[in-house]
Amino acid sequence: MNRALVLILALAFAGAAQAAGKAEAGKSKAAQVCAACHGPEGNKPAAPENPILAGQHQDYLVKALHDYKAGKRSNPIMKGFAASLSNQDIEDLAAWFSSQKSNLHFQR
């Protein structure tokens, strides 16, 4: 019984680790897709209506990009950009932007 539980937990953690984004790949994708509106590190938006992405929670960024892609969030520009992103691209971008320093809040 204990071996089965250990195996199940090991497989669950392996799947979670595999789904995690790679910040360096996200940096590259951000330079291609996001930097013009949000800045290369996500902390210098080109316009006041563009949010600061740097330091945002990774899971929030993943959900927001999936919601734009699915049309659950309404913004024609973001929907167009998100439509071209794979699930891995989304994970990578979220890893990149969440790892960046932000002036919006204190980071530990």
LOLOTOR-428183 format. One record per atom (N, C-alpha, C, O): residue in three letters; x, y, z; atom name. Coordinates in steps of 0.02 Angstrom, whole numbers, plus 50000, padded with zeros to 5 digits. Layout:
N
<ALA,<X,Y,Z>,CA>,
...
This chain:
108
<MET,<50041,49940,50000>,N>,
<MET,<50000,50000,50000>,CA>,
<MET,<50043,50063,50000>,C>,
<MET,<50030,50110,49962>,O>,
<ASN,<50095,50065,50042>,N>,
<ASN,<50139,50123,50046>,CA>,
<ASN,<50177,50133,49980>,C>,
<ASN,<50188,50189,49959>,O>,
<ARG,<50197,50078,49949>,N>,
<ARG,<50233,50085,49885>,CA>,
<ARG,<50189,50114,49831>,C>,
<ARG,<50211,50155,49791>,O>,
<ALA,<50126,50095,49830>,N>,
<ALA,<50079,50121,49781>,CA>,
<ALA,<50069,50196,49792>,C>,
<ALA,<50066,50234,49744>,O>,
<LEU,<50063,50216,49855>,N>,
<LEU,<50055,50287,49870>,CA>,
<LEU,<50116,50327,49849>,C>,
<LEU,<50110,50382,49821>,O>,
<VAL,<50175,50301,49863>,N>,
<VAL,<50237,50334,49843>,CA>,
<VAL,<50241,50341,49768>,C>,
<VAL,<50261,50393,49742>,O>,
<LEU,<50222,50289,49732>,N>,
<LEU,<50223,50290,49659>,CA>,
<LEU,<50175,50342,49632>,C>,
<LEU,<50191,50380,49586>,O>,
<ILE,<50115,50344,49660>,N>,
<ILE,<50065,50393,49638>,CA>,
<ILE,<50090,50464,49650>,C>,
<ILE,<50083,50507,49606>,O>,
<LEU,<50118,50477,49709>,N>,
<LEU,<50144,50543,49724>,CA>,
<LEU,<50202,50562,49679>,C>,
<LEU,<50207,50619,49656>,O>,
<ALA,<50246,50514,49665>,N>,
<ALA,<50303,50527,49621>,CA>,
<ALA,<50279,50546,49551>,C>,
<ALA,<50305,50592,49521>,O>,
<LEU,<50230,50510,49526>,N>,
<LEU,<50203,50525,49459>,CA>,
<LEU,<50169,50593,49458>,C>,
<LEU,<50174,50630,49409>,O>,
<ALA,<50133,50609,49511>,N>,
<ALA,<50099,50674,49514>,CA>,
<ALA,<50149,50731,49513>,C>,
<ALA,<50140,50780,49477>,O>,
<PHE,<50203,50725,49553>,N>,
<PHE,<50253,50778,49554>,CA>,
<PHE,<50292,50781,49489>,C>,
<PHE,<50312,50836,49469>,O>,
<ALA,<50304,50725,49457>,N>,
<ALA,<50339,50725,49393>,CA>,
<ALA,<50298,50762,49341>,C>,
<ALA,<50326,50800,49301>,O>,
<GLY,<50233,50752,49340>,N>,
<GLY,<50190,50788,49293>,CA>,
<GLY,<50189,50862,49306>,C>,
<GLY,<50189,50902,49259>,O>,
<ALA,<50187,50881,49369>,N>,
<ALA,<50187,50952,49386>,CA>,
<ALA,<50253,50985,49366>,C>,
<ALA,<50253,51041,49342>,O>,
<ALA,<50308,50951,49377>,N>,
<ALA,<50373,50978,49359>,CA>,
<ALA,<50379,50986,49284>,C>,
<ALA,<50409,51034,49260>,O>,
<GLN,<50351,50939,49247>,N>,
<GLN,<50355,50942,49175>,CA>,
<GLN,<50315,51000,49147>,C>,
<GLN,<50334,51029,49096>,O>,
<ALA,<50259,51018,49180>,N>,
<ALA,<50216,51071,49155>,CA>,
<ALA,<50243,51140,49172>,C>,
<ALA,<50221,51190,49144>,O>,
<ALA,<50290,51144,49219>,N>,
<ALA,<50316,51209,49240>,CA>,
<ALA,<50351,51244,49182>,C>,
<ALA,<50381,51213,49138>,O>,
<GLY,<50346,51310,49183>,N>,
<GLY,<50376,51349,49129>,CA>,
<GLY,<50450,51359,49140>,C>,
<GLY,<50477,51353,49195>,O>,
<LYS,<50483,51375,49085>,N>,
<LYS,<50555,51390,49086>,CA>,
<LYS,<50563,51465,49074>,C>,
<LYS,<50546,51491,49020>,O>,
<ALA,<50589,51500,49124>,N>,
<ALA,<50594,51572,49121>,CA>,
<ALA,<50635,51597,49061>,C>,
<ALA,<50617,51646,49029>,O>,
<GLU,<50691,51563,49046>,N>,
<GLU,<50733,51586,48990>,CA>,
<GLU,<50696,51580,48923>,C>,
<GLU,<50703,51623,48880>,O>,
<ALA,<50657,51526,48914>,N>,
<ALA,<50616,51520,48853>,CA>,
<ALA,<50563,51574,48853>,C>,
<ALA,<50546,51601,48800>,O>,
<GLY,<50535,51590,48912>,N>,
<GLY,<50486,51643,48917>,CA>,
<GLY,<50515,51711,48900>,C>,
<GLY,<50482,51753,48869>,O>,
<LYS,<50577,51722,48919>,N>,
<LYS,<50611,51785,48903>,CA>,
<LYS,<50616,51794,48828>,C>,
<LYS,<50603,51848,48802>,O>,
<SER,<50634,51741,48794>,N>,
<SER,<50640,51743,48721>,CA>,
<SER,<50573,51756,48688>,C>,
<SER,<50567,51797,48642>,O>,
<LYS,<50521,51722,48711>,N>,
<LYS,<50454,51730,48683>,CA>,
<LYS,<50427,51801,48700>,C>,
<LYS,<50394,51831,48658>,O>,
<ALA,<50441,51826,48760>,N>,
<ALA,<50418,51892,48779>,CA>,
<ALA,<50448,51945,48733>,C>,
<ALA,<50414,51994,48715>,O>,
<ALA,<50511,51936,48715>,N>,
<ALA,<50543,51984,48670>,CA>,
<ALA,<50508,51986,48602>,C>,
<ALA,<50505,52038,48570>,O>,
<GLN,<50481,51929,48581>,N>,
<GLN,<50447,51925,48516>,CA>,
<GLN,<50375,51950,48519>,C>,
<GLN,<50351,51982,48472>,O>,
<VAL,<50341,51937,48575>,N>,
<VAL,<50269,51947,48578>,CA>,
<VAL,<50247,52003,48625>,C>,
<VAL,<50201,52040,48608>,O>,
<CYS,<50277,52009,48683>,N>,
<CYS,<50249,52051,48736>,CA>,
<CYS,<50284,52118,48748>,C>,
<CYS,<50253,52165,48771>,O>,
<ALA,<50347,52122,48730>,N>,
<ALA,<50389,52179,48750>,CA>,
<ALA,<50363,52246,48723>,C>,
<ALA,<50369,52297,48757>,O>,
<ALA,<50334,52247,48664>,N>,
<ALA,<50312,52310,48635>,CA>,
<ALA,<50260,52345,48679>,C>,
<ALA,<50259,52406,48682>,O>,
<CYS,<50217,52307,48711>,N>,
<CYS,<50164,52337,48752>,CA>,
<CYS,<50179,52337,48827>,C>,
<CYS,<50157,52382,48863>,O>,
<HIS,<50216,52287,48851>,N>,
<HIS,<50227,52279,48922>,CA>,
<HIS,<50299,52291,48944>,C>,
<HIS,<50313,52292,49004>,O>,
<GLY,<50344,52300,48897>,N>,
<GLY,<50415,52307,48913>,CA>,
<GLY,<50449,52239,48916>,C>,
<GLY,<50415,52189,48929>,O>,
<PRO,<50514,52236,48904>,N>,
<PRO,<50550,52172,48900>,CA>,
<PRO,<50544,52130,48964>,C>,
<PRO,<50542,52068,48960>,O>,
<GLU,<50543,52162,49022>,N>,
<GLU,<50537,52126,49085>,CA>,
<GLU,<50466,52131,49113>,C>,
<GLU,<50451,52106,49168>,O>,
<GLY,<50422,52163,49076>,N>,
<GLY,<50352,52169,49097>,CA>,
<GLY,<50340,52224,49148>,C>,
<GLY,<50287,52226,49179>,O>,
<ASN,<50388,52270,49157>,N>,
<ASN,<50379,52322,49207>,CA>,
<ASN,<50378,52393,49179>,C>,
<ASN,<50379,52441,49217>,O>,
<LYS,<50374,52399,49113>,N>,
<LYS,<50372,52466,49082>,CA>,
<LYS,<50320,52465,49025>,C>,
<LYS,<50338,52463,48966>,O>,
<PRO,<50256,52468,49043>,N>,
<PRO,<50204,52468,48991>,CA>,
<PRO,<50209,52529,48946>,C>,
<PRO,<50228,52583,48968>,O>,
<ALA,<50191,52519,48883>,N>,
<ALA,<50194,52574,48834>,CA>,
<ALA,<50135,52622,48843>,C>,
<ALA,<50139,52679,48820>,O>,
<ALA,<50082,52600,48875>,N>,
<ALA,<50023,52642,48886>,CA>,
<ALA,<49994,52627,48955>,C>,
<ALA,<50003,52571,48980>,O>,
<PRO,<49960,52675,48985>,N>,
<PRO,<49934,52665,49053>,CA>,
<PRO,<49885,52606,49059>,C>,
<PRO,<49879,52576,49112>,O>,
<GLU,<49850,52591,49005>,N>,
<GLU,<49802,52535,49008>,CA>,
<GLU,<49834,52466,49004>,C>,
<GLU,<49801,52415,49015>,O>,
<ASN,<49898,52464,48988>,N>,
<ASN,<49934,52400,48985>,CA>,
<ASN,<49960,52384,49055>,C>,
<ASN,<49994,52425,49086>,O>,
<PRO,<49944,52326,49081>,N>,
<PRO,<49965,52310,49150>,CA>,
<PRO,<50039,52294,49156>,C>,
<PRO,<50072,52274,49108>,O>,
<ILE,<50065,52304,49216>,N>,
<ILE,<50132,52282,49232>,CA>,
<ILE,<50129,52207,49247>,C>,
<ILE,<50090,52185,49290>,O>,
<LEU,<50168,52168,49211>,N>,
<LEU,<50167,52095,49219>,CA>,
<LEU,<50222,52071,49266>,C>,
<LEU,<50216,52017,49295>,O>,
<ALA,<50274,52110,49274>,N>,
<ALA,<50331,52090,49316>,CA>,
<ALA,<50309,52078,49387>,C>,
<ALA,<50273,52119,49417>,O>,
<GLY,<50330,52022,49415>,N>,
<GLY,<50314,52006,49485>,CA>,
<GLY,<50245,51980,49497>,C>,
<GLY,<50227,51964,49554>,O>,
<GLN,<50205,51975,49445>,N>,
<GLN,<50136,51948,49452>,CA>,
<GLN,<50140,51874,49469>,C>,
<GLN,<50188,51840,49451>,O>,
<HIS,<50090,51848,49501>,N>,
<HIS,<50087,51777,49518>,CA>,
<HIS,<50085,51735,49454>,C>,
<HIS,<50048,51749,49407>,O>,
<GLN,<50126,51682,49453>,N>,
<GLN,<50131,51640,49393>,CA>,
<GLN,<50064,51609,49375>,C>,
<GLN,<50045,51609,49316>,O>,
<ASP,<50029,51582,49424>,N>,
<ASP,<49965,51549,49409>,CA>,
<ASP,<49913,51599,49382>,C>,
<ASP,<49872,51581,49340>,O>,
<TYR,<49916,51661,49405>,N>,
<TYR,<49871,51712,49379>,CA>,
<TYR,<49886,51726,49305>,C>,
<TYR,<49840,51732,49264>,O>,
<LEU,<49950,51733,49289>,N>,
<LEU,<49969,51747,49219>,CA>,
<LEU,<49948,51689,49173>,C>,
<LEU,<49924,51701,49118>,O>,
<VAL,<49958,51628,49196>,N>,
<VAL,<49938,51570,49156>,CA>,
<VAL,<49863,51572,49143>,C>,
<VAL,<49840,51564,49086>,O>,
<LYS,<49824,51583,49196>,N>,
<LYS,<49751,51585,49187>,CA>,
<LYS,<49730,51642,49142>,C>,
<LYS,<49688,51633,49098>,O>,
<ALA,<49760,51701,49152>,N>,
<ALA,<49741,51759,49110>,CA>,
<ALA,<49755,51745,49036>,C>,
<ALA,<49713,51760,48994>,O>,
<LEU,<49813,51717,49021>,N>,
<LEU,<49829,51703,48950>,CA>,
<LEU,<49783,51649,48921>,C>,
<LEU,<49761,51655,48864>,O>,
<HIS,<49767,51598,48960>,N>,
<HIS,<49720,51547,48936>,CA>,
<HIS,<49651,51578,48926>,C>,
<HIS,<49616,51562,48878>,O>,
<ASP,<49631,51624,48971>,N>,
<ASP,<49566,51656,48963>,CA>,
<ASP,<49563,51701,48901>,C>,
<ASP,<49512,51703,48867>,O>,
<TYR,<49617,51737,48886>,N>,
<TYR,<49619,51776,48824>,CA>,
<TYR,<49614,51730,48764>,C>,
<TYR,<49578,51744,48716>,O>,
<LYS,<49651,51676,48766>,N>,
<LYS,<49652,51628,48710>,CA>,
<LYS,<49583,51599,48698>,C>,
<LYS,<49562,51589,48641>,O>,
<ALA,<49547,51584,48753>,N>,
<ALA,<49481,51553,48748>,CA>,
<ALA,<49425,51604,48736>,C>,
<ALA,<49368,51585,48724>,O>,
<GLY,<49441,51668,48740>,N>,
<GLY,<49390,51720,48731>,CA>,
<GLY,<49351,51736,48794>,C>,
<GLY,<49301,51771,48791>,O>,
<LYS,<49374,51710,48852>,N>,
<LYS,<49340,51725,48915>,CA>,
<LYS,<49358,51796,48939>,C>,
<LYS,<49320,51825,48978>,O>,
<ARG,<49414,51822,48916>,N>,
<ARG,<49433,51892,48928>,CA>,
<ARG,<49428,51927,48861>,C>,
<ARG,<49447,51899,48809>,O>,
<SER,<49404,51988,48862>,N>,
<SER,<49391,52023,48800>,CA>,
<SER,<49442,52079,48789>,C>,
<SER,<49439,52132,48820>,O>,
<ASN,<49489,52066,48745>,N>,
<ASN,<49536,52117,48721>,CA>,
<ASN,<49561,52091,48654>,C>,
<ASN,<49597,52041,48651>,O>,
<PRO,<49544,52125,48600>,N>,
<PRO,<49561,52100,48534>,CA>,
<PRO,<49636,52090,48523>,C>,
<PRO,<49657,52042,48490>,O>,
<ILE,<49677,52135,48550>,N>,
<ILE,<49749,52129,48540>,CA>,
<ILE,<49775,52068,48578>,C>,
<ILE,<49812,52028,48550>,O>,
<MET,<49755,52062,48642>,N>,
<MET,<49779,52005,48682>,CA>,
<MET,<49752,51939,48655>,C>,
<MET,<49787,51888,48656>,O>,
<LYS,<49690,51938,48632>,N>,
<LYS,<49662,51877,48604>,CA>,
<LYS,<49703,51854,48544>,C>,
<LYS,<49717,51795,48536>,O>,
<GLY,<49723,51902,48501>,N>,
<GLY,<49764,51885,48443>,CA>,
<GLY,<49832,51858,48462>,C>,
<GLY,<49855,51809,48433>,O>,
<PHE,<49864,51889,48510>,N>,
<PHE,<49929,51865,48532>,CA>,
<PHE,<49923,51798,48567>,C>,
<PHE,<49962,51752,48554>,O>,
<ALA,<49875,51792,48612>,N>,
<ALA,<49867,51730,48650>,CA>,
<ALA,<49849,51671,48605>,C>,
<ALA,<49868,51614,48619>,O>,
<ALA,<49812,51684,48551>,N>,
<ALA,<49792,51630,48506>,CA>,
<ALA,<49852,51594,48476>,C>,
<ALA,<49848,51535,48460>,O>,
<SER,<49908,51629,48468>,N>,
<SER,<49967,51599,48437>,CA>,
<SER,<50011,51563,48488>,C>,
<SER,<50060,51531,48468>,O>,
<LEU,<49995,51566,48552>,N>,
<LEU,<50037,51536,48604>,CA>,
<LEU,<50017,51464,48618>,C>,
<LEU,<49958,51447,48623>,O>,
<SER,<50067,51422,48624>,N>,
<SER,<50055,51353,48646>,CA>,
<SER,<50048,51353,48722>,C>,
<SER,<50063,51403,48755>,O>,
<ASN,<50026,51297,48751>,N>,
<ASN,<50023,51291,48823>,CA>,
<ASN,<50091,51301,48854>,C>,
<ASN,<50098,51332,48907>,O>,
<GLN,<50143,51274,48822>,N>,
<GLN,<50211,51281,48848>,CA>,
<GLN,<50233,51354,48844>,C>,
<GLN,<50266,51378,48890>,O>,
<ASP,<50216,51388,48790>,N>,
<ASP,<50232,51459,48784>,CA>,
<ASP,<50202,51498,48842>,C>,
<ASP,<50234,51541,48872>,O>,
<ILE,<50139,51483,48858>,N>,
<ILE,<50105,51517,48913>,CA>,
<ILE,<50140,51504,48979>,C>,
<ILE,<50151,51550,49018>,O>,
<GLU,<50158,51442,48991>,N>,
<GLU,<50194,51425,49053>,CA>,
<GLU,<50261,51461,49056>,C>,
<GLU,<50281,51487,49109>,O>,
<ASP,<50296,51463,49000>,N>,
<ASP,<50362,51495,48997>,CA>,
<ASP,<50356,51570,49008>,C>,
<ASP,<50395,51599,49046>,O>,
<LEU,<50307,51602,48977>,N>,
<LEU,<50297,51674,48986>,CA>,
<LEU,<50280,51690,49059>,C>,
<LEU,<50306,51738,49088>,O>,
<ALA,<50237,51650,49088>,N>,
<ALA,<50218,51660,49158>,CA>,
<ALA,<50278,51652,49204>,C>,
<ALA,<50287,51689,49252>,O>,
<ALA,<50321,51602,49189>,N>,
<ALA,<50381,51592,49229>,CA>,
<ALA,<50427,51653,49223>,C>,
<ALA,<50456,51675,49273>,O>,
<TRP,<50434,51680,49163>,N>,
<TRP,<50478,51738,49152>,CA>,
<TRP,<50452,51800,49189>,C>,
<TRP,<50488,51830,49230>,O>,
<PHE,<50390,51818,49175>,N>,
<PHE,<50364,51880,49205>,CA>,
<PHE,<50358,51875,49281>,C>,
<PHE,<50370,51925,49315>,O>,
<SER,<50339,51817,49307>,N>,
<SER,<50332,51811,49380>,CA>,
<SER,<50400,51814,49415>,C>,
<SER,<50403,51829,49475>,O>,
<SER,<50454,51800,49379>,N>,
<SER,<50520,51802,49410>,CA>,
<SER,<50553,51871,49407>,C>,
<SER,<50608,51881,49434>,O>,
<GLN,<50521,51919,49375>,N>,
<GLN,<50549,51985,49367>,CA>,
<GLN,<50530,52030,49426>,C>,
<GLN,<50477,52022,49456>,O>,
<LYS,<50575,52076,49443>,N>,
<LYS,<50562,52123,49497>,CA>,
<LYS,<50510,52175,49475>,C>,
<LYS,<50509,52197,49417>,O>,
<SER,<50469,52194,49522>,N>,
<SER,<50417,52243,49508>,CA>,
<SER,<50419,52298,49561>,C>,
<SER,<50434,52284,49619>,O>,
<ASN,<50406,52359,49542>,N>,
<ASN,<50402,52414,49588>,CA>,
<ASN,<50333,52420,49620>,C>,
<ASN,<50322,52464,49662>,O>,
<LEU,<50287,52378,49600>,N>,
<LEU,<50219,52382,49625>,CA>,
<LEU,<50211,52357,49696>,C>,
<LEU,<50166,52379,49732>,O>,
<HIS,<50254,52311,49717>,N>,
<HIS,<50247,52283,49784>,CA>,
<HIS,<50315,52259,49809>,C>,
<HIS,<50362,52251,49770>,O>,
<PHE,<50318,52248,49872>,N>,
<PHE,<50379,52224,49904>,CA>,
<PHE,<50388,52150,49887>,C>,
<PHE,<50341,52111,49894>,O>,
<GLN,<50447,52131,49865>,N>,
<GLN,<50462,52061,49852>,CA>,
<GLN,<50511,52035,49902>,C>,
<GLN,<50562,52068,49916>,O>,
<ARG,<50498,51977,49929>,N>,
<ARG,<50542,51946,49979>,CA>,
<ARG,<50600,51911,49945>,C>,
<ARG,<50642,51883,49979>,O>,
